[in-house]
Amino acid sequence: MTQRGTAEMTNRSLWRKTYRSSADGTLLAAVMAVIALAAPCGCDRENAQEYPQEYQLAWEDDFEGPAGQSPDTTKWRFDIGTNWGNAQLEYDTDRPENASLDGNGNLAITALKETYLGCEYTSARMITWGHFKQAYGKFEARIRLPEGQGLWPAFWLLGADFDAVGWPACGEIDIMEYRGQEPNVVQGSLHGPGYYGGGAITRRHILEGAGFDAGFHVFAIEWSENRITWMVDNKSYLAVTPQDLPDGGRWVFNHPFFIILNVAVGGNFVGPPNDSTTFPQTMLVDWVRVYRRG
């Protein structure tokens, strides 16, 4: 996501790069509930990509299970809180109402308009920190995005050493982020020392025809020691190497990163929802896969 947290660890509680857990430092127990989602089936496996031949599967989640079941806690944990330094308006929870399986082979991250702990909206922010991290390889997810002013879904990676070195020194790879008011546009970005926030290395990808809210698409990066390439539906649109960094920039993409999936509401990147924005709004994730080179 393009608006950043602090690089100073002493001030990190004010920013979204600080990973806040529940009050006792553990994950809250998710209450099982069935949520009815008017969403298409994500089990259209004939449209899913085959495992790349040059890679070996290292980690995956296919989100199979009954409707209302919480995500696998051996793979994911939740960031719980609000703002994250970006003026976001939602309170991110670990409730099944905001993040659960839909029974059709998808994860549903759902933004709701409701009053909750002083916020006007709720959503969810899921991370693999503490469960999975990896340097290099291919990271991809098959996702159907929501639509509407003020919605900010993202699929991204953060350096696993963020708590030791701070941001942007830890590095950040935005595989996909999206403004709900621009349903035909996604963007990929790279953030590091000397190129972060508004100065990140970024490129937009425009989808012709129906928007990203109309169907599933595969968002991916291929990452090697000195190159990161962004792809949508297996077509590359951005590649960055150390030679592309601005003067004084430092390449920090040589250590493990972890995965983040979230749907923000409001924030500096998208602005607030307006009267045209309907709720609930759901990002459906068919699968997430990570590969190592064979």
KAWO-V390499 format. One record per residue. RES is the residue in one letter. PHI is phi in whole degrees, -180 to 180 (999 if undefined). OMEGA is omega in radians with two decimals (* if undefined). D_FIRST is the distance of its C-alpha to the first C-alpha in Angstrom with 2 decimals. Layout:
res=RES phi=PHI omega=OMEGA d_first=D_FIRST
res=RES phi=PHI omega=OMEGA d_first=D_FIRST
This chain:
res=M phi=999 omega=-2.86 d_first=0.00
res=T phi=-82 omega=3.12 d_first=3.75
res=Q phi=-92 omega=-2.83 d_first=5.94
res=R phi=-108 omega=3.01 d_first=7.37
res=G phi=-91 omega=-3.05 d_first=10.17
res=T phi=-79 omega=2.99 d_first=13.66
res=A phi=-88 omega=-3.13 d_first=15.33
res=E phi=-96 omega=-3.08 d_first=18.46
res=M phi=-66 omega=3.13 d_first=19.12
res=T phi=-69 omega=-3.11 d_first=21.80
res=N phi=-113 omega=-2.94 d_first=19.45
res=R phi=-69 omega=-3.13 d_first=16.59
res=S phi=-65 omega=-3.14 d_first=17.66
res=L phi=-85 omega=-2.90 d_first=16.33
res=W phi=-128 omega=-3.05 d_first=12.68
res=R phi=-73 omega=3.12 d_first=9.97
res=K phi=-78 omega=3.04 d_first=10.39
res=T phi=-89 omega=-3.03 d_first=13.88
res=Y phi=-95 omega=-3.07 d_first=14.73
res=R phi=-92 omega=3.08 d_first=17.22
res=S phi=-110 omega=3.12 d_first=19.85
res=S phi=-68 omega=-2.95 d_first=22.80
res=A phi=-58 omega=-3.11 d_first=25.53
res=D phi=-93 omega=3.08 d_first=27.67
res=G phi=81 omega=3.12 d_first=24.95
res=T phi=-117 omega=3.08 d_first=25.21
res=L phi=-72 omega=3.02 d_first=23.54
res=L phi=-69 omega=3.09 d_first=25.05
res=A phi=-71 omega=-3.13 d_first=27.38
res=A phi=-74 omega=3.10 d_first=26.07
res=V phi=-85 omega=-3.11 d_first=28.67
res=M phi=-69 omega=3.11 d_first=29.65
res=A phi=-154 omega=3.09 d_first=29.58
res=V phi=-100 omega=3.10 d_first=29.77
res=I phi=-111 omega=-3.14 d_first=27.40
res=A phi=-90 omega=-3.11 d_first=28.56
res=L phi=-119 omega=3.08 d_first=25.89
res=A phi=-82 omega=-3.03 d_first=27.00
res=A phi=-138 omega=3.12 d_first=25.12
res=P phi=-73 omega=3.14 d_first=26.44
res=C phi=-67 omega=3.10 d_first=27.29
res=G phi=-93 omega=-3.07 d_first=24.75
res=C phi=-97 omega=3.10 d_first=27.69
res=D phi=-81 omega=-2.92 d_first=28.35
res=R phi=-68 omega=3.12 d_first=28.67
res=E phi=-67 omega=3.11 d_first=30.53
res=N phi=-93 omega=3.13 d_first=27.34
res=A phi=-77 omega=3.13 d_first=25.49
res=Q phi=-74 omega=2.95 d_first=25.42
res=E phi=-73 omega=3.04 d_first=28.01
res=Y phi=-61 omega=3.13 d_first=27.12
res=P phi=-60 omega=-3.05 d_first=26.93
res=Q phi=-66 omega=-3.10 d_first=30.34
res=E phi=-82 omega=-3.11 d_first=29.24
res=Y phi=-120 omega=2.97 d_first=27.06
res=Q phi=-117 omega=-3.13 d_first=27.96
res=L phi=-63 omega=-3.13 d_first=25.98
res=A phi=-107 omega=-3.04 d_first=24.68
res=W phi=-164 omega=3.06 d_first=22.80
res=E phi=-158 omega=2.93 d_first=22.18
res=D phi=-142 omega=3.14 d_first=21.92
res=D phi=-99 omega=3.03 d_first=23.59
res=F phi=57 omega=3.05 d_first=23.38
res=E phi=-86 omega=3.13 d_first=27.11
res=G phi=155 omega=-3.10 d_first=28.93
res=P phi=-71 omega=3.10 d_first=30.35
res=A phi=-59 omega=3.12 d_first=28.58
res=G phi=91 omega=3.13 d_first=27.31
res=Q phi=-73 omega=3.13 d_first=27.09
res=S phi=-73 omega=3.11 d_first=24.23
res=P phi=-59 omega=-3.10 d_first=22.08
res=D phi=-61 omega=-3.08 d_first=23.83
res=T phi=-77 omega=2.98 d_first=23.69
res=T phi=-85 omega=-3.14 d_first=24.74
res=K phi=-116 omega=-3.01 d_first=21.44
res=W phi=-131 omega=2.90 d_first=18.89
res=R phi=-135 omega=-3.05 d_first=18.57
res=F phi=-115 omega=2.81 d_first=16.79
res=D phi=-84 omega=-3.11 d_first=14.82
res=I phi=-119 omega=-3.14 d_first=17.00
res=G phi=151 omega=-3.04 d_first=16.52
res=T phi=-148 omega=3.03 d_first=14.80
res=N phi=76 omega=-3.13 d_first=12.96
res=W phi=57 omega=3.06 d_first=10.88
res=G phi=81 omega=-3.08 d_first=11.33
res=N phi=-117 omega=-3.06 d_first=9.47
res=A phi=62 omega=3.08 d_first=12.66
res=Q phi=-68 omega=-3.01 d_first=11.61
res=L phi=-103 omega=-3.08 d_first=14.95
res=E phi=-88 omega=2.91 d_first=15.10
res=Y phi=-101 omega=-3.12 d_first=16.72
res=D phi=-86 omega=-3.05 d_first=15.39
res=T phi=-121 omega=2.99 d_first=18.56
res=D phi=-111 omega=-3.10 d_first=20.16
res=R phi=-78 omega=3.05 d_first=22.57
res=P phi=-59 omega=3.08 d_first=23.52
res=E phi=-60 omega=-3.11 d_first=23.19
res=N phi=-104 omega=3.12 d_first=19.40
res=A phi=-154 omega=3.12 d_first=19.12
res=S phi=-163 omega=3.05 d_first=22.15
res=L phi=-75 omega=-3.11 d_first=23.80
res=D phi=-100 omega=3.14 d_first=25.24
res=G phi=85 omega=3.12 d_first=28.41
res=N phi=-113 omega=3.13 d_first=27.77
res=G phi=85 omega=3.13 d_first=25.85
res=N phi=-126 omega=2.82 d_first=22.35
res=L phi=-87 omega=3.07 d_first=19.88
res=A phi=-112 omega=2.98 d_first=19.25
res=I phi=-101 omega=-2.93 d_first=16.34
res=T phi=-118 omega=3.03 d_first=17.80
res=A phi=-90 omega=-3.12 d_first=16.86
res=L phi=-117 omega=2.98 d_first=20.18
res=K phi=-95 omega=-3.11 d_first=21.62
res=E phi=-162 omega=3.06 d_first=23.75
res=T phi=-84 omega=-3.06 d_first=24.68
res=Y phi=-150 omega=3.09 d_first=23.53
res=L phi=48 omega=3.06 d_first=23.82
res=G phi=85 omega=3.13 d_first=23.54
res=C phi=-109 omega=-3.12 d_first=20.58
res=E phi=-93 omega=-3.10 d_first=21.14
res=Y phi=-142 omega=2.98 d_first=18.77
res=T phi=-130 omega=3.06 d_first=17.95
res=S phi=-162 omega=3.14 d_first=15.56
res=A phi=-146 omega=-3.11 d_first=14.54
res=R phi=-140 omega=-3.03 d_first=12.09
res=M phi=-109 omega=-3.08 d_first=13.74
res=I phi=-137 omega=3.06 d_first=13.74
res=T phi=-99 omega=-3.14 d_first=16.40
res=W phi=-56 omega=-3.09 d_first=16.77
res=G phi=88 omega=3.12 d_first=20.55
res=H phi=-117 omega=-3.09 d_first=21.32
res=F phi=-152 omega=3.01 d_first=19.95
res=K phi=-152 omega=-3.12 d_first=18.53
res=Q phi=-160 omega=2.95 d_first=19.42
res=A phi=-104 omega=3.04 d_first=19.50
res=Y phi=71 omega=-3.13 d_first=20.02
res=G phi=110 omega=3.11 d_first=20.87
res=K phi=-119 omega=3.09 d_first=19.25
res=F phi=-117 omega=-3.12 d_first=16.37
res=E phi=-150 omega=3.09 d_first=16.36
res=A phi=-148 omega=3.08 d_first=16.09
res=R phi=-103 omega=-2.89 d_first=18.02
res=I phi=-136 omega=2.89 d_first=16.28
res=R phi=-112 omega=-3.00 d_first=17.47
res=L phi=-95 omega=3.04 d_first=15.02
res=P phi=-79 omega=-3.12 d_first=16.14
res=E phi=-144 omega=3.07 d_first=17.02
res=G phi=146 omega=3.08 d_first=17.34
res=Q phi=-53 omega=3.03 d_first=16.44
res=G phi=88 omega=3.08 d_first=13.80
res=L phi=-99 omega=-3.00 d_first=12.13
res=W phi=-138 omega=3.08 d_first=8.40
res=P phi=-79 omega=3.12 d_first=8.48
res=A phi=-156 omega=3.00 d_first=6.38
res=F phi=-129 omega=-2.95 d_first=8.27
res=W phi=-153 omega=-3.11 d_first=7.24
res=L phi=-126 omega=3.09 d_first=9.51
res=L phi=-131 omega=3.13 d_first=10.21
res=G phi=-58 omega=-3.05 d_first=13.62
res=A phi=-70 omega=3.10 d_first=16.23
res=D phi=-98 omega=-3.08 d_first=17.91
res=F phi=-57 omega=-3.09 d_first=15.33
res=D phi=-74 omega=3.13 d_first=18.08
res=A phi=-96 omega=-3.03 d_first=20.58
res=V phi=-111 omega=-3.13 d_first=19.06
res=G phi=81 omega=3.14 d_first=16.11
res=W phi=-111 omega=0.26 d_first=12.84
res=P phi=-95 omega=-3.09 d_first=12.43
res=A phi=-61 omega=3.13 d_first=15.70
res=C phi=-73 omega=-3.09 d_first=14.52
res=G phi=87 omega=3.08 d_first=12.13
res=E phi=-147 omega=3.10 d_first=8.74
res=I phi=-121 omega=3.08 d_first=8.68
res=D phi=-89 omega=-3.13 d_first=6.10
res=I phi=-68 omega=3.11 d_first=9.13
res=M phi=-153 omega=2.85 d_first=8.25
res=E phi=-137 omega=-2.78 d_first=6.14
res=Y phi=-156 omega=2.98 d_first=8.74
res=R phi=-96 omega=-3.10 d_first=10.52
res=G phi=-61 omega=3.11 d_first=13.44
res=Q phi=-83 omega=3.08 d_first=15.80
res=E phi=-126 omega=-2.95 d_first=15.48
res=P phi=-68 omega=3.12 d_first=16.46
res=N phi=-103 omega=-3.03 d_first=17.48
res=V phi=-130 omega=2.90 d_first=14.39
res=V phi=-124 omega=3.07 d_first=11.35
res=Q phi=-144 omega=3.02 d_first=9.67
res=G phi=-114 omega=-3.07 d_first=9.11
res=S phi=-145 omega=3.07 d_first=8.14
res=L phi=-128 omega=-3.13 d_first=9.75
res=H phi=-125 omega=3.08 d_first=9.65
res=G phi=-162 omega=-3.12 d_first=12.97
res=P phi=-60 omega=-3.14 d_first=15.94
res=G phi=93 omega=3.13 d_first=16.80
res=Y phi=-156 omega=-3.05 d_first=13.77
res=Y phi=-152 omega=-3.10 d_first=10.60
res=G phi=57 omega=3.13 d_first=8.89
res=G phi=-66 omega=3.13 d_first=10.97
res=G phi=-102 omega=3.13 d_first=12.83
res=A phi=-64 omega=3.03 d_first=10.49
res=I phi=-83 omega=-2.93 d_first=12.28
res=T phi=-139 omega=2.97 d_first=11.00
res=R phi=-144 omega=3.08 d_first=13.03
res=R phi=-91 omega=3.02 d_first=13.30
res=H phi=-122 omega=-3.08 d_first=15.37
res=I phi=-106 omega=3.13 d_first=17.78
res=L phi=-95 omega=3.09 d_first=19.64
res=E phi=-77 omega=3.09 d_first=23.26
res=G phi=82 omega=-3.12 d_first=25.00
res=A phi=-62 omega=-3.05 d_first=23.58
res=G phi=-79 omega=3.14 d_first=19.87
res=F phi=-70 omega=3.06 d_first=17.37
res=D phi=-84 omega=-3.03 d_first=18.59
res=A phi=-91 omega=-3.12 d_first=22.10
res=G phi=-173 omega=3.13 d_first=21.89
res=F phi=-80 omega=3.05 d_first=20.25
res=H phi=-141 omega=-3.12 d_first=18.61
res=V phi=-102 omega=3.12 d_first=17.82
res=F phi=-109 omega=-2.99 d_first=14.54
res=A phi=-151 omega=2.85 d_first=15.20
res=I phi=-129 omega=2.87 d_first=15.25
res=E phi=-113 omega=-2.92 d_first=18.51
res=W phi=-130 omega=3.02 d_first=18.37
res=S phi=-120 omega=-3.01 d_first=21.52
res=E phi=-58 omega=-3.04 d_first=22.53
res=N phi=-130 omega=3.13 d_first=22.08
res=R phi=-162 omega=3.00 d_first=20.08
res=I phi=-128 omega=-3.13 d_first=16.88
res=T phi=-121 omega=3.14 d_first=17.21
res=W phi=-100 omega=-3.11 d_first=14.87
res=M phi=-140 omega=2.92 d_first=16.78
res=V phi=-125 omega=-3.11 d_first=17.07
res=D phi=51 omega=3.04 d_first=20.31
res=N phi=70 omega=3.07 d_first=21.47
res=K phi=-113 omega=-3.07 d_first=21.38
res=S phi=-78 omega=3.10 d_first=19.60
res=Y phi=-136 omega=3.11 d_first=17.98
res=L phi=-156 omega=3.01 d_first=16.51
res=A phi=-138 omega=-3.11 d_first=17.94
res=V phi=-131 omega=3.06 d_first=17.42
res=T phi=-125 omega=3.09 d_first=20.11
res=P phi=-57 omega=3.14 d_first=21.01
res=Q phi=-70 omega=-3.14 d_first=23.20
res=D phi=-88 omega=-3.09 d_first=20.34
res=L phi=-74 omega=3.07 d_first=18.96
res=P phi=-69 omega=3.10 d_first=20.05
res=D phi=-54 omega=-3.13 d_first=23.10
res=G phi=88 omega=3.11 d_first=22.55
res=G phi=-72 omega=-3.11 d_first=19.34
res=R phi=-125 omega=3.11 d_first=19.58
res=W phi=-79 omega=-3.06 d_first=18.67
res=V phi=-122 omega=-3.03 d_first=17.45
res=F phi=-110 omega=-3.12 d_first=16.88
res=N phi=-131 omega=3.12 d_first=20.23
res=H phi=-149 omega=-3.06 d_first=19.74
res=P phi=-67 omega=3.05 d_first=18.44
res=F phi=-125 omega=3.05 d_first=14.86
res=F phi=-116 omega=-2.98 d_first=14.15
res=I phi=-99 omega=3.06 d_first=12.32
res=I phi=-134 omega=3.00 d_first=9.97
res=L phi=-125 omega=3.11 d_first=10.31
res=N phi=-158 omega=2.98 d_first=9.58
res=V phi=-128 omega=3.08 d_first=10.33
res=A phi=-87 omega=3.04 d_first=9.59
res=V phi=-122 omega=-3.09 d_first=12.38
res=G phi=74 omega=-3.11 d_first=12.38
res=G phi=117 omega=-3.04 d_first=10.44
res=N phi=-63 omega=-3.07 d_first=10.49
res=F phi=-75 omega=-3.01 d_first=8.35
res=V phi=-123 omega=-3.02 d_first=10.79
res=G phi=79 omega=-3.09 d_first=13.72
res=P phi=-79 omega=2.96 d_first=15.87
res=P phi=-61 omega=3.05 d_first=17.61
res=N phi=-130 omega=-3.06 d_first=21.07
res=D phi=-64 omega=3.13 d_first=24.38
res=S phi=-83 omega=-3.08 d_first=23.42
res=T phi=-84 omega=3.11 d_first=20.70
res=T phi=-101 omega=3.10 d_first=22.42
res=F phi=-132 omega=0.03 d_first=21.76
res=P phi=-73 omega=3.05 d_first=21.40
res=Q phi=-128 omega=-2.99 d_first=18.48
res=T phi=-129 omega=2.90 d_first=17.73
res=M phi=-96 omega=3.10 d_first=15.46
res=L phi=-100 omega=3.13 d_first=18.02
res=V phi=-118 omega=-3.12 d_first=17.46
res=D phi=-72 omega=3.10 d_first=20.71
res=W phi=-159 omega=2.96 d_first=20.10
res=V phi=-128 omega=-3.13 d_first=17.97
res=R phi=-136 omega=3.09 d_first=19.89
res=V phi=-130 omega=-3.11 d_first=19.85
res=Y phi=-123 omega=2.90 d_first=22.71
res=R phi=-109 omega=3.06 d_first=24.54
res=R phi=-69 omega=-3.10 d_first=26.77
res=G phi=-73 omega=* d_first=30.34
